Amino acid sequence: MLAMASAAQAQPQQDPDWPCIQRLVPTLSAGQVWRGPSIDEIGASWSDDPDIAGIVNTVTSRRVSIEEAVDRTKAFTEGLEASEQDRLTLLFAGIFQRINESRTDAITAIKRYMRAQRGMVDALSDQVTALEALQQDPETSADRIADFAAGIEISRRIFADRRRALRPLCEQPVLLEERLGALARTIMAQLG
């Protein structure tokens, strides 16, 4: 018992709003996927270049498959002259910023979804308690009890459907990380 208690204390506190199997990493660091020049000082200056802003908007869109995003990035980077190598860093900075923002939005949505699920559990628990009280009351009609029970069943089904939808939601940050990694590799392949 003492060993289990000390092991539990040694583990970092997990966010109760994070239901996913993947470990929660709130924000990414460019160094995790990028071995090129630093993007720390670039900020949003990448958006001042209309060509780069256009390709960033295209390849970071979820409507564009990762394969198509890689192909478009490769076509763009191969079209750059040797004197334009700094634009590769701008391109990565834009992609990194946009994907990190989308990933943060996805994480926020997952946490909000989980809080709503916990709220549904609490509401279901309250409804079951109320149903038990109705069943104990001899003045409550069988129809009222049946209607109340049917409402609980509908709420339970909604909860179960939402629980099944959680897995695809949890995959969103992972898919964004995969996109970022693929695009970073494509750009780094063109760095001189």
C-alpha positions as CSV (number, residue, x, y, z in Angstrom):
1,M,0.0,0.0,0.0
2,L,2.8,2.4,0.9
3,A,4.6,1.7,-2.4
4,M,1.5,2.4,-4.4
5,A,0.8,5.6,-2.5
6,S,4.4,6.9,-3.0
7,A,4.2,6.0,-6.7
8,A,1.0,7.9,-7.1
9,Q,2.6,10.9,-5.5
10,A,5.6,10.7,-7.8
11,Q,3.5,10.9,-10.9
12,P,2.7,14.5,-12.2
13,Q,-0.8,15.7,-11.5
14,Q,-2.9,15.1,-14.6
15,D,-5.4,17.6,-15.9
16,P,-8.9,16.3,-15.0
17,D,-10.2,17.9,-18.2
18,W,-7.8,15.9,-20.4
19,P,-9.5,12.6,-21.3
20,C,-7.2,11.5,-24.1
21,I,-4.6,8.7,-24.0
22,Q,-2.0,11.0,-25.4
23,R,0.0,12.9,-22.9
24,L,-1.1,16.6,-22.7
25,V,1.5,18.9,-24.1
26,P,-0.2,22.3,-24.2
27,T,2.0,24.0,-26.8
28,L,4.7,22.7,-29.2
29,S,8.2,24.0,-29.5
30,A,9.6,24.6,-32.9
31,G,12.8,22.7,-31.9
32,Q,10.8,19.5,-31.7
33,V,10.4,19.4,-35.4
34,W,12.7,22.0,-36.9
35,R,16.5,22.0,-37.3
36,G,16.7,25.1,-39.4
37,P,17.4,28.7,-38.3
38,S,15.6,30.0,-35.3
39,I,12.1,31.4,-35.8
40,D,12.0,33.1,-32.4
41,E,12.3,36.6,-33.8
42,I,10.1,36.2,-36.8
43,G,6.7,36.5,-35.0
44,A,4.0,37.1,-37.6
45,S,6.2,38.8,-40.1
46,W,5.8,35.8,-42.4
47,S,2.3,37.1,-43.2
48,D,3.8,40.2,-44.8
49,D,4.9,38.1,-47.8
50,P,1.7,37.3,-49.8
51,D,3.2,34.2,-51.4
52,I,4.2,32.7,-48.1
53,A,0.9,33.7,-46.4
54,G,-1.0,32.1,-49.3
55,I,0.9,28.8,-49.1
56,V,0.7,28.8,-45.2
57,N,-3.1,29.2,-45.4
58,T,-3.3,26.4,-47.9
59,V,-1.1,23.8,-46.4
60,T,-2.4,24.3,-42.8
61,S,-6.0,23.9,-43.8
62,R,-7.6,20.7,-42.6
63,R,-9.5,20.5,-45.9
64,V,-6.1,19.8,-47.6
65,S,-4.8,16.3,-47.0
66,I,-1.3,16.0,-45.5
67,E,0.0,14.5,-48.8
68,E,-1.4,17.4,-50.8
69,A,0.0,19.9,-48.3
70,V,3.5,18.3,-48.6
71,D,3.3,18.3,-52.4
72,R,2.3,22.0,-52.5
73,T,5.0,22.9,-50.0
74,K,7.6,21.0,-52.0
75,A,6.5,22.7,-55.2
76,F,6.7,26.1,-53.5
77,T,10.1,25.5,-51.9
78,E,11.6,24.0,-55.1
79,G,10.6,27.2,-56.9
80,L,12.7,29.4,-54.6
81,E,16.1,30.7,-55.7
82,A,19.2,30.0,-53.6
83,S,19.2,33.7,-52.6
84,E,15.7,33.2,-51.1
85,Q,16.6,30.6,-48.4
86,D,15.4,32.9,-45.7
87,R,11.9,32.6,-47.1
88,L,12.1,28.9,-46.1
89,T,12.4,29.9,-42.5
90,L,9.6,32.4,-42.9
91,L,7.5,29.6,-44.4
92,F,8.1,27.3,-41.5
93,A,7.5,30.1,-39.0
94,G,4.0,30.6,-40.6
95,I,3.2,26.9,-40.7
96,F,4.4,26.4,-37.1
97,Q,2.3,29.4,-35.8
98,R,-0.9,28.4,-37.6
99,I,-0.7,24.7,-36.7
100,N,0.2,25.5,-33.1
101,E,-2.8,27.8,-32.9
102,S,-5.1,25.1,-34.4
103,R,-3.7,22.6,-32.0
104,T,-4.3,24.9,-29.0
105,D,-7.9,25.4,-30.2
106,A,-8.3,21.6,-30.5
107,I,-7.0,21.0,-27.0
108,T,-9.3,23.8,-25.6
109,A,-12.3,22.2,-27.4
110,I,-11.5,18.7,-26.0
111,K,-11.3,20.1,-22.5
112,R,-14.6,21.9,-22.9
113,Y,-16.1,18.7,-24.2
114,M,-14.9,16.8,-21.2
115,R,-16.2,19.3,-18.8
116,A,-19.6,19.0,-20.5
117,Q,-19.4,15.2,-20.2
118,R,-18.8,15.5,-16.5
119,G,-21.7,17.9,-16.2
120,M,-23.9,15.3,-18.0
121,V,-22.7,12.6,-15.5
122,D,-23.7,14.9,-12.6
123,A,-27.1,15.6,-14.2
124,L,-27.7,11.9,-14.8
125,S,-26.9,11.1,-11.2
126,D,-29.3,13.8,-10.1
127,Q,-32.0,12.4,-12.4
128,V,-31.5,8.9,-11.1
129,T,-31.8,10.1,-7.5
130,A,-35.0,12.0,-8.4
131,L,-36.4,8.9,-10.1
132,E,-35.7,6.8,-7.0
133,A,-37.5,9.4,-4.9
134,L,-40.5,9.3,-7.3
135,Q,-40.6,5.5,-7.1
136,Q,-40.8,5.7,-3.3
137,D,-43.6,8.2,-3.4
138,P,-46.9,6.3,-3.5
139,E,-48.7,9.3,-5.0
140,T,-46.6,9.2,-8.2
141,S,-48.3,7.7,-11.1
142,A,-46.7,4.8,-13.1
143,D,-46.9,7.0,-16.2
144,R,-44.9,9.8,-14.6
145,I,-42.3,7.3,-13.5
146,A,-42.1,5.8,-16.9
147,D,-41.8,9.2,-18.6
148,F,-39.1,10.2,-16.2
149,A,-37.2,6.9,-16.8
150,A,-37.5,7.4,-20.5
151,G,-35.9,10.9,-20.2
152,I,-33.0,9.4,-18.2
153,E,-32.6,6.8,-21.0
154,I,-32.4,9.4,-23.6
155,S,-29.8,11.4,-21.6
156,R,-27.8,8.2,-21.1
157,R,-27.8,7.5,-24.8
158,I,-26.7,11.0,-25.6
159,F,-23.9,10.7,-23.1
160,A,-22.8,7.4,-24.6
161,D,-22.8,8.8,-28.1
162,R,-20.7,11.8,-27.0
163,R,-18.3,9.4,-25.2
164,R,-17.8,7.5,-28.5
165,A,-17.1,10.8,-30.3
166,L,-14.3,11.6,-27.9
167,R,-11.7,9.4,-29.6
168,P,-11.8,11.3,-33.0
169,L,-11.6,14.5,-31.0
170,C,-8.4,13.3,-29.3
171,E,-6.9,12.5,-32.6
172,Q,-7.0,16.1,-33.8
173,P,-3.9,17.4,-32.0
174,V,-2.0,14.3,-33.2
175,L,-3.0,14.8,-36.8
176,L,-1.9,18.4,-36.6
177,E,1.5,17.3,-35.2
178,E,1.8,14.8,-38.0
179,R,1.1,17.6,-40.5
180,L,3.6,19.9,-38.9
181,G,6.3,17.3,-38.9
182,A,5.7,16.3,-42.5
183,L,5.8,20.0,-43.6
184,A,8.9,20.8,-41.5
185,R,10.8,17.8,-43.1
186,T,9.8,19.0,-46.6
187,I,11.1,22.5,-45.9
188,M,14.3,21.3,-44.3
189,A,15.0,19.1,-47.3
190,Q,15.4,22.4,-49.3
191,L,17.6,24.2,-46.8
192,G,21.1,24.8,-48.2
